[in-house]
Amino acid sequence: MKIAVKLGLYKKLMDVDTFFITRKKMRNFKKNGVKTFIYLDEVCRAAGTRMIPIFGTQLGLYRENGFIKYDNDIDASIFYWERPDGFEKTMKEAGFELETTYYFKEDNRIAIEQYVCNGVHVDINYLFEQSEDDWYCYVGRRHETKDWKEANATDGFPCVRWPFVKCEFVEKEFFGHRFYWATKTDEWLKGVFGDDYMIPDRHWTSASRKTRIIRTKERFYRR
């Protein structure tokens, strides 16, 4: 990896790796995405917490009344203060294998947990208090130059904050199942995808839209 960095090939190698991972995830998602999404909600409810669709999952449900056709994972959120004791064990017993946890060394606070169930990848982004008006979650980025093991052993990973307007939640039906749903969906989606989020764009990036993303110097680590 160090040689690849020196030769300027690091990004190309990561792009190839991402391509094959994405293709496998897509196959599993098309086969088991709906049942895993419903099951995730059932497990969270049984554990006493709310699972709220977020990011691409929320966008697909709102805009297309289902998943976005090129999506390959489930984006969910849970309020950090509602995370049940022993949640990792509960998820494991339910068949969700924990792949990666992103956390802050300073206070051992968990930012993101990534699970796999039925071959489907599930990202749980924890929501935190930002202000009287907003909650926020973290989104991770690859290290600027290092592979993940070296980054994890040194200065960690860059991340950003994504604010969400505070609101009430209702239960809304998708796939014949009722999920917790943000009542200010329009504000949430504009904050993530920009004002034109109703226009499908497979190549969307946060850099190409006006979003509420907050660049931060915070760094987290993975285990």
Secondary structure, DSSP 8 states (H G I E B T S, - for coil): -HHHHHHT-HHHHHHHHHHHHHHHHHHHHHHHHHHHHHHHHHHHHHTT---EE-HHHHHHHHHHSS--TT--EEEEEEEGGG--TTHHHHHHHTT-EEEEEEEETTTTEEEEEEEEETTEEEEEEEEEE-SSSEEEEEEE---SSS-HHHHHHTT-EEEEEEEEE---EEEEEETTEEEEEETTHHHHHHHHH-TTTTS--TT--GGGS----EEEEEEEEE-
